[in-house]
Amino acid sequence: VEIDPNGIFPYLGIQDGDTITSINGKPIYSLNEVMNLFGRIRNMDQLSLGIKRDGTDSNQEYSISK
């Protein structure tokens, strides 16, 4: 899926071609799961994303200020 340059993904450092594999330790199996969880981001204090980029897995940690 192409990244919307005005959306949340570029702010989080997500790039075109990245695959989000987990959110807060929960495995992700569909784009609908990703969008559903990101819709609730305002209620989170911490966010952890599992990301696959160019065949390499990494974990990104974020603190959310309100």
N, C-alpha and C positions, 0 to 999 in steps of 0.2 A: 504494500500500500504506500502511496506517495505521501510524504509528510506535508501537512499544512504549515507553511512558514509562520502563520499567525496563531497557531494552536499551542497546546501545552507541550507537545513532544520536543520541539526544538529547544524550548526553555529547559527541559530536562536533559538535553544533550543527545536525544535520540535522533539518528540519522536515517535517510533513505537506505533501505536494505537491511536495517537492524531488525531482529526478531525479539520481541519481549517474550521470555520463556516463563517468568514467574513474577508475581506481585506479592510482596510481603510474605514470601515463602510458599505461596500457593501457585502450583503449576497452571499455566495458561494453555488452553487448547483451541481457543477461537478468538477472533477479533471482537466478537460481541462481549466476551468476558473482560477483555481489556477496557473497552469503552464503558462498560457498566462500572467497573472499579474506579476508573478515572472520573466518572461522574460523581463519585462520593469523596473525592480527594479533599474537599473543603473540611471534612470532618476528621481528617487524619493529622497526627502530629509528626509521624515518621512514615517514610516510604522507602521500600527496598525493591529494586527492579533487577531481575535476572535478564541479561541481554546477551544475545548471540550476534556478534559482528565479525564478518569475514571468517567464520568458522571457529571463532574463539569465544568462549563463555566468560562473562564477567558479572559482577554484582555491583550495582550502584546504590548508594545510601543517600537519602535526602532528609533533612529536617524541614518541616513546614511551619512557617511563622504565620500567625493570624493577626 
